[in-house]
Amino acid sequence: MDINKDYYIKRRARLKKDVGTGLLLFLGNGEVGMNYADNTYRFRQDSSFLYFFGLDYTGLAAVIDIDADSEIVFGNELTIDDIVWTGTQPTLREKALAVGVSKTLPMSELASYIQSALRKGQPVHFLPPYRGDHRVWLWELLQIEPAAQTEKASVEFIKAVVSQRNHKDEAEIRFIEESVDLSTEMHLAAYRTVRPGIHESQVAAVVEEVACRHGNALAFPTIATVQGQVLHNHGFIHDLNDGDIFLLDAGAETRMHYAGDLSSSMPVSECFTDRQAEVYNIHLRSFYAAVNKLQVGVPFREAHIAAATEIARGMKDLGLMKGDPAEAAECGAYALFFPCGLGHMVGLDVHDMENLGEQYVGYAEAQVKSTQFGFKSLRLARPLEPGFVFTIEPGVYFIPELIDKWQAEHQFDDFICYDKLASWRNFTGLRNELNYVMTPTGARLLGTIKKPMTIEEVYATKNPS
């Protein structure tokens, strides 16, 4: 199913109304060379460009001139050299008409159009750039040095984009659910593959093959590792041995470019050790403590605190923490074992709109993002609203370098039993992650295929009879 052009027309109409005046500049993504110009990375269009213009082609830009009530797509027609190498495409006009835009201009006229608007005193709104070529492009168009561009990006434009993209409609939720189901199939392939004697890269290959076989891409680089205490471990360099925990964080991006994002933790052997099972169940209790907090109007930060409290309680039961678990969560002592945030928005980006700024996407107007270790990694804290799609992903990690640092600095001595941690240094880490959509009556788990969560489900999937 595609998105009808009327969707794009309505989205742009609301954007014009929300911003009010000026010119809105959209820079589409271009091809980027890996090691020379013609050997490129997989093309991925800018997500805001996709959301408002829906054109999945390289070499485009667009403007919405609010004051003139005009929308223009800028680009160049293919030359015969382009066609020889890449095949034919619709004309620029055909591309634009497909998404409800009737005016097109050559890319060479973009700069003069922008300069004309500036001479008239029109504000030119642009979003924070995240690519080097966009920084150069903005420098050429607006004479703003790259180092200053993020600071000078239009807050009005950012907020207007976020207010739409944060709330997924029924079509978007179907696209995301399709991505979640494919992501679940990727994880199920890992459960069936993980065993002693193979290599991380072998599991990653099996997982990524599922997405490729369905004609889809990865939503983000796969994490497939027995070193789960490294939160974003993209290097597949280890063998899998008896007694290891294998952690997979992988997701698919389907044809409409919506993402799924799941994590799984499983024993390399047939079963967890007793110690691993204890920690896995602590983590699972923290997961569902967070889920139980998901209600419209409840700040997501409360779900994070609920998970952190349960982790602190579990660590206290193991003799690794002391004191009141709720106090340990509120003051940040929990972050020795859970140094990341509970979750984040999901949509056209796996961390949706992260380039626009977490303060705008994940925080309400009056909320201030913490700079404290642990809390500073909480990407989502705002009160939940219908249409929000987000992840729940608590984890329990034993990071030797972090333990040593906090112990040397006597951080949270009233809560952490450092003398008991020596025998836990090599535990590594584990997490699970699922995707939810907020509805008026509560949170709904996305996906029609079940991903194993309980230890019993993990064993049944890993070791089918």
C-alpha positions as CSV (number, residue, x, y, z in Angstrom):
1,M,0.0,0.0,0.0
2,D,1.3,3.5,-0.9
3,I,0.4,6.8,0.7
4,N,-2.1,8.6,-1.5
5,K,-1.0,12.1,-2.8
6,D,-3.9,13.6,-0.8
7,Y,-1.9,12.7,2.4
8,Y,1.0,14.8,1.3
9,I,-1.3,17.7,0.2
10,K,-2.9,17.7,3.7
11,R,0.4,17.4,5.5
12,R,1.8,20.4,3.6
13,A,-1.4,22.4,4.2
14,R,-1.2,21.9,7.9
15,L,2.5,22.7,7.9
16,K,1.9,26.1,6.2
17,K,-0.8,26.9,8.7
18,D,1.3,25.9,11.7
19,V,4.4,27.9,10.6
20,G,2.4,30.9,9.3
21,T,4.8,32.8,7.2
22,G,8.0,32.6,5.2
23,L,9.6,30.0,3.0
24,L,10.1,26.4,4.1
25,L,13.2,24.8,2.6
26,F,13.5,21.0,2.2
27,L,16.8,19.6,1.1
28,G,16.5,16.1,-0.3
29,N,19.4,13.7,0.1
30,G,21.9,12.9,-2.6
31,E,24.1,10.0,-3.3
32,V,27.2,9.6,-1.1
33,G,30.3,7.8,-2.1
34,M,31.8,5.2,0.1
35,N,35.4,5.4,-1.3
36,Y,34.9,7.2,-4.6
37,A,32.0,9.1,-6.1
38,D,30.4,6.4,-8.2
39,N,30.6,3.7,-5.5
40,T,27.8,4.9,-3.3
41,Y,26.2,3.9,0.0
42,R,22.5,2.7,-0.3
43,F,20.5,5.8,-1.1
44,R,18.1,6.9,1.7
45,Q,15.9,9.9,1.3
46,D,15.7,12.5,4.1
47,S,12.7,11.5,6.3
48,S,11.1,14.9,6.5
49,F,11.3,15.2,2.7
50,L,9.7,11.8,2.5
51,Y,6.9,12.8,5.0
52,F,5.9,16.0,3.2
53,F,6.8,15.3,-0.4
54,G,7.1,11.5,-0.7
55,L,9.6,11.5,-3.5
56,D,12.2,8.7,-3.0
57,Y,14.6,10.0,-5.6
58,T,18.1,11.5,-5.3
59,G,18.9,15.0,-6.4
60,L,15.8,16.9,-5.3
61,A,14.9,19.9,-3.2
62,A,11.6,21.6,-2.5
63,V,10.2,24.8,-1.1
64,I,6.9,25.7,0.4
65,D,6.4,29.5,-0.1
66,I,3.7,30.1,2.6
67,D,3.1,33.8,1.7
68,A,2.7,33.0,-2.1
69,D,0.8,29.8,-1.3
70,S,3.2,28.0,-3.6
71,E,4.9,24.6,-3.6
72,I,7.8,23.9,-5.9
73,V,10.0,20.8,-6.5
74,F,13.5,21.5,-7.8
75,G,15.5,19.0,-9.7
76,N,17.1,18.1,-13.0
77,E,15.9,15.8,-15.7
78,L,18.0,12.7,-16.4
79,T,20.6,13.0,-19.2
80,I,21.3,10.1,-21.6
81,D,24.4,9.3,-19.5
82,D,22.2,9.0,-16.4
83,I,19.7,6.7,-18.2
84,V,22.5,4.5,-19.5
85,W,23.8,3.8,-16.0
86,T,20.7,4.0,-13.8
87,G,17.7,3.4,-16.2
88,T,14.8,5.7,-16.9
89,Q,12.6,7.5,-14.3
90,P,9.5,9.7,-14.5
91,T,10.1,13.3,-15.5
92,L,10.5,15.9,-12.8
93,R,7.0,17.1,-13.5
94,E,5.6,13.6,-13.3
95,K,7.3,13.0,-10.0
96,A,5.9,16.2,-8.5
97,L,2.3,15.7,-9.8
98,A,2.3,12.2,-8.2
99,V,2.5,14.0,-4.8
100,G,0.2,16.9,-5.6
101,V,2.8,19.5,-6.6
102,S,2.1,21.3,-9.9
103,K,5.2,23.5,-10.2
104,T,8.8,22.4,-10.9
105,L,12.0,24.3,-11.6
106,P,15.6,23.3,-12.5
107,M,17.9,22.9,-9.5
108,S,20.0,25.8,-10.9
109,E,17.1,28.1,-10.0
110,L,16.9,27.2,-6.3
111,A,19.6,29.7,-5.2
112,S,18.0,32.6,-7.0
113,Y,14.6,31.7,-5.6
114,I,16.0,31.7,-2.1
115,Q,17.8,35.0,-2.6
116,S,14.7,36.6,-4.0
117,A,12.8,35.6,-0.8
118,L,15.5,37.0,1.4
119,R,15.5,40.3,-0.5
120,K,11.7,40.6,0.1
121,G,12.4,40.1,3.8
122,Q,10.8,36.7,3.9
123,P,12.2,34.4,6.6
124,V,13.7,31.2,5.1
125,H,13.1,28.3,7.5
126,F,15.3,25.3,7.4
127,L,15.8,22.2,9.6
128,P,19.0,21.2,11.4
129,P,21.4,19.5,8.9
130,Y,22.9,16.1,9.7
131,R,24.9,15.6,6.5
132,G,28.1,17.3,5.4
133,D,26.8,18.0,1.9
134,H,23.7,19.7,3.3
135,R,25.9,21.9,5.4
136,V,27.8,23.0,2.3
137,W,24.5,23.5,0.4
138,L,23.1,25.7,3.2
139,W,26.3,27.7,3.3
140,E,25.9,28.3,-0.4
141,L,22.2,29.1,-0.3
142,L,22.1,31.2,2.9
143,Q,25.7,32.1,3.6
144,I,25.4,30.6,7.1
145,E,28.7,28.9,8.2
146,P,28.3,25.2,8.9
147,A,29.2,25.5,12.6
148,A,26.3,27.9,13.1
149,Q,23.6,26.1,11.1
150,T,22.1,23.9,13.8
151,E,21.8,26.9,16.2
152,K,20.2,29.0,13.5
153,A,17.7,26.3,12.3
154,S,14.1,27.4,12.5
155,V,12.5,26.4,15.8
156,E,9.1,27.2,14.4
157,F,9.7,24.8,11.5
158,I,11.1,22.1,13.8
159,K,8.1,22.3,16.2
160,A,5.6,22.2,13.3
161,V,7.3,19.1,11.8
162,V,7.4,17.4,15.2
163,S,3.8,18.1,16.0
164,Q,2.8,16.2,12.9
165,R,5.4,13.4,12.7
166,N,5.0,12.5,16.4
167,H,1.4,11.5,15.9
168,K,1.1,8.5,13.6
169,D,-2.1,7.9,11.6
170,E,-3.6,4.6,10.8
171,A,-1.7,4.2,7.6
172,E,1.6,4.9,9.3
173,I,0.9,2.5,12.1
174,R,0.2,-0.3,9.5
175,F,3.5,0.5,7.8
176,I,5.3,0.3,11.2
177,E,3.6,-2.9,12.1
178,E,4.7,-4.5,8.8
179,S,8.3,-3.5,9.8
180,V,7.9,-4.9,13.3
181,D,6.7,-8.2,11.9
182,L,9.6,-8.5,9.6
183,S,11.9,-7.5,12.4
184,T,10.5,-10.2,14.5
185,E,11.2,-12.8,11.8
186,M,14.8,-11.5,11.9
187,H,15.0,-12.2,15.6
188,L,13.4,-15.6,15.3
189,A,16.0,-16.5,12.8
190,A,18.7,-15.6,15.4
191,Y,17.1,-17.8,18.1
192,R,17.2,-20.7,15.7
193,T,20.8,-20.1,14.7
194,V,22.6,-19.2,18.0
195,R,24.7,-22.0,19.4
196,P,28.3,-22.7,20.6
197,G,31.0,-22.8,18.0
198,I,29.7,-20.2,15.5
199,H,30.7,-16.6,15.0
200,E,28.8,-13.4,15.6
201,S,29.1,-12.6,11.9
202,Q,27.2,-15.9,11.0
203,V,24.3,-14.9,13.2
204,A,24.3,-11.3,11.7
205,A,24.3,-12.8,8.2
206,V,21.3,-15.0,8.9
207,V,19.4,-12.1,10.5
208,E,20.1,-9.6,7.7
209,E,19.3,-12.2,5.0
210,V,15.6,-12.1,6.3
211,A,15.3,-8.4,5.5
212,C,17.1,-8.7,2.1
213,R,15.1,-11.8,1.1
214,H,11.9,-9.7,1.5
215,G,13.3,-6.9,-0.6
216,N,13.7,-4.6,2.3
217,A,16.6,-2.8,4.1
218,L,17.9,-2.5,7.6
219,A,16.5,0.3,9.8
220,F,19.9,0.6,11.5
221,P,23.2,-1.3,11.6
222,T,22.7,-4.6,13.3
223,I,24.1,-5.3,16.8
224,A,24.8,-9.0,17.2
225,T,27.2,-9.8,20.0
226,V,28.2,-11.7,23.1
227,Q,29.6,-8.5,24.5
228,G,26.2,-7.0,25.4
229,Q,27.6,-4.5,27.9
230,V,28.8,-2.5,24.9
231,L,25.5,-0.8,24.1
232,H,26.1,-0.2,20.4
233,N,28.5,-3.0,19.4
234,H,28.5,-3.2,15.6
235,G,31.7,-5.2,15.2
236,F,31.1,-8.9,14.6
237,I,34.4,-10.2,15.9
238,H,33.6,-12.8,18.6
239,D,33.0,-16.5,18.7
240,L,30.0,-17.8,20.6
241,N,30.9,-20.1,23.5
242,D,29.0,-22.2,26.1
243,G,27.9,-19.9,28.9
244,D,27.7,-16.7,26.8
245,I,24.6,-14.5,26.5
246,F,23.9,-13.4,22.9
247,L,22.3,-10.0,22.4
248,L,20.7,-9.0,19.1
249,D,19.4,-5.5,18.4
250,A,18.1,-5.5,14.8
251,G,15.2,-4.1,12.8
252,A,13.9,-3.8,9.3
253,E,12.9,-0.8,7.2
254,T,10.3,-1.7,4.7
255,R,9.6,-0.2,1.3
256,M,7.7,2.8,2.8
257,H,10.8,3.5,5.0
258,Y,9.1,3.0,8.3
259,A,11.2,1.2,10.9
260,G,10.9,-1.6,13.3
261,D,13.3,-1.8,16.3
262,L,13.6,-5.0,18.5
263,S,16.1,-6.4,20.9
264,S,16.5,-10.0,22.2
265,S,18.8,-11.7,24.6
266,M,19.3,-15.5,24.6
267,P,21.7,-18.1,26.0
268,V,24.3,-19.5,23.6
269,S,23.9,-22.8,25.3
270,E,20.5,-24.5,25.6
271,C,19.8,-22.7,28.9
272,F,20.9,-19.7,30.9
273,T,23.0,-20.3,33.9
274,D,21.3,-19.7,37.2
275,R,22.9,-16.3,37.6
276,Q,21.9,-15.3,34.1
277,A,18.4,-16.4,34.6
278,E,18.1,-14.3,37.8
279,V,19.2,-11.2,36.0
280,Y,17.1,-12.0,32.9
281,N,14.0,-12.2,35.2
282,I,14.9,-8.9,37.0
283,H,15.1,-7.3,33.6
284,L,11.8,-8.8,32.5
285,R,10.1,-7.4,35.7
286,S,11.5,-4.0,34.9
287,F,10.2,-4.3,31.3
288,Y,6.6,-4.9,32.4
289,A,6.8,-2.4,35.3
290,A,7.4,0.2,32.6
291,V,4.6,-1.2,30.4
292,N,2.2,-0.9,33.3
293,K,2.8,2.8,33.4
294,L,1.8,3.5,29.8
295,Q,-1.3,5.6,29.9
296,V,-2.4,8.7,28.0
297,G,-1.2,11.8,29.8
298,V,1.4,9.9,31.9
299,P,5.0,11.2,31.3
300,F,7.2,8.5,29.7
301,R,9.8,9.5,32.3
302,E,7.5,7.7,34.9
303,A,7.8,4.5,32.9
304,H,11.6,4.9,32.9
305,I,11.6,5.4,36.7
306,A,9.4,2.4,37.1
307,A,11.9,0.2,35.2
308,A,14.9,1.7,37.0
309,T,13.2,1.1,40.4
310,E,12.6,-2.6,39.5
311,I,16.3,-3.0,38.4
312,A,17.5,-1.4,41.6
313,R,15.2,-3.7,43.6
314,G,16.6,-6.7,41.7
315,M,20.2,-5.6,42.3
316,K,19.4,-5.2,46.0
317,D,18.0,-8.8,46.0
318,L,21.4,-9.9,44.5
319,G,23.3,-8.0,47.2
320,L,24.7,-5.5,44.7
321,M,22.7,-2.5,45.9
322,K,21.2,-1.3,49.2
323,G,18.8,1.3,50.4
324,D,15.4,2.2,49.0
325,P,15.1,1.1,45.3
326,A,12.8,4.0,44.5
327,E,15.3,6.5,45.9
328,A,18.0,4.8,43.9
329,A,16.0,5.3,40.8
330,E,15.2,9.0,41.4
331,C,18.7,10.0,42.3
332,G,20.3,8.1,39.4
333,A,22.2,5.4,41.3
334,Y,20.4,2.8,39.2
335,A,22.4,4.0,36.1
336,L,25.4,1.9,37.0
337,F,23.4,-1.1,35.7
338,F,21.0,0.8,33.3
339,P,22.9,3.7,31.8
340,C,20.6,4.3,28.8
341,G,17.1,5.5,28.3
342,L,14.0,3.3,28.4
343,G,12.9,4.0,24.9
344,H,12.4,6.5,22.0
345,M,10.0,7.4,19.3
346,V,9.9,5.2,16.1
347,G,8.7,6.2,12.7
348,L,10.4,7.1,9.4
349,D,13.6,7.1,11.5
350,V,14.4,4.4,14.0
351,H,15.1,7.1,16.5
352,D,12.3,9.3,15.0
353,M,13.4,12.8,14.2
354,E,16.5,12.6,16.3
355,N,18.2,15.1,13.9
356,L,15.6,17.7,14.9
357,G,16.6,17.5,18.5
358,E,15.5,15.3,21.4
359,Q,14.3,18.3,23.4
360,Y,11.6,19.0,20.7
361,V,10.7,15.4,19.9
362,G,10.8,13.6,23.3
363,Y,10.2,16.4,25.8
364,A,7.2,18.7,26.4
365,E,7.6,22.5,26.4
366,A,8.1,22.8,30.1
367,Q,10.4,19.8,30.5
368,V,14.1,20.2,30.7
369,K,16.4,17.4,29.5
370,S,18.7,16.3,32.3
371,T,22.5,16.4,31.9
372,Q,23.0,13.7,34.6
373,F,24.5,10.4,33.5
374,G,21.8,7.9,32.8
375,F,19.0,10.5,32.6
376,K,20.7,12.4,29.9
377,S,20.3,9.3,27.6
378,L,16.5,9.4,28.1
379,R,15.3,10.3,24.6
380,L,11.6,10.3,25.5
381,A,10.1,11.8,28.7
382,R,7.0,13.7,27.6
383,P,3.4,12.9,28.5
384,L,2.1,10.2,26.2
385,E,-0.5,11.0,23.5
386,P,-2.5,8.9,21.2
387,G,-0.6,8.2,18.0
388,F,2.8,8.1,19.7
389,V,4.8,5.0,18.6
390,F,7.8,4.2,20.8
391,T,10.0,1.4,22.1
392,I,10.3,-0.1,25.6
393,E,13.9,-1.3,26.1
394,P,15.2,-1.6,29.6
395,G,18.5,-3.5,30.1
396,V,20.9,-4.7,32.7
397,Y,24.6,-4.2,32.0
398,F,27.8,-4.8,33.9
399,I,30.4,-2.4,32.4
400,P,33.8,-2.9,34.1
401,E,35.1,0.5,33.2
402,L,32.0,2.2,34.5
403,I,32.1,0.2,37.8
404,D,35.8,1.2,38.3
405,K,35.1,4.9,37.6
406,W,32.2,5.1,39.9
407,Q,34.0,3.2,42.7
408,A,37.1,5.4,42.4
409,E,34.9,8.5,42.6
410,H,32.8,7.1,45.5
411,Q,29.6,7.7,43.5
412,F,26.4,6.6,45.3
413,D,28.3,4.7,48.0
414,D,25.0,4.8,50.0
415,F,23.3,2.6,47.3
416,I,26.0,0.5,45.6
417,C,27.8,-2.4,47.2
418,Y,31.1,-2.1,45.3
419,D,32.7,-4.8,47.4
420,K,30.3,-7.4,45.9
421,L,30.7,-6.5,42.3
422,A,34.1,-8.1,41.6
423,S,32.6,-11.5,40.7
424,W,30.1,-9.8,38.3
425,R,32.5,-7.9,36.2
426,N,32.4,-10.3,33.3
427,F,28.6,-10.8,33.3
428,T,28.2,-8.6,30.1
429,G,24.6,-7.4,29.6
430,L,21.2,-8.1,28.3
431,R,18.0,-6.4,27.1
432,N,14.8,-6.9,25.3
433,E,12.8,-4.4,23.2
434,L,9.3,-4.2,21.8
435,N,7.4,-1.5,20.0
436,Y,4.1,0.1,21.2
437,V,1.5,2.6,19.9
438,M,-0.4,4.8,22.3
439,T,-4.2,4.6,21.8
440,P,-6.9,6.6,23.7
441,T,-7.5,3.6,25.9
442,G,-3.8,2.5,26.5
443,A,-0.7,1.2,24.9
444,R,-1.0,-1.5,22.2
445,L,1.9,-3.8,21.4
446,L,2.7,-3.6,17.7
447,G,3.2,-6.8,15.6
448,T,1.2,-9.8,14.8
449,I,4.1,-12.2,15.3
450,K,5.1,-12.9,18.9
451,K,8.8,-12.4,19.9
452,P,9.9,-14.6,22.8
453,M,10.1,-12.7,26.1
454,T,9.9,-15.1,29.1
455,I,12.7,-17.6,29.7
456,E,10.2,-20.4,28.9
457,E,9.4,-18.8,25.5
458,V,13.1,-18.3,24.8
459,Y,13.9,-21.9,25.5
460,A,10.9,-23.2,23.5
461,T,12.0,-21.0,20.5
462,K,15.6,-21.8,20.7
463,N,15.2,-25.5,21.4
464,P,12.1,-26.7,19.6
465,S,11.1,-30.3,20.4
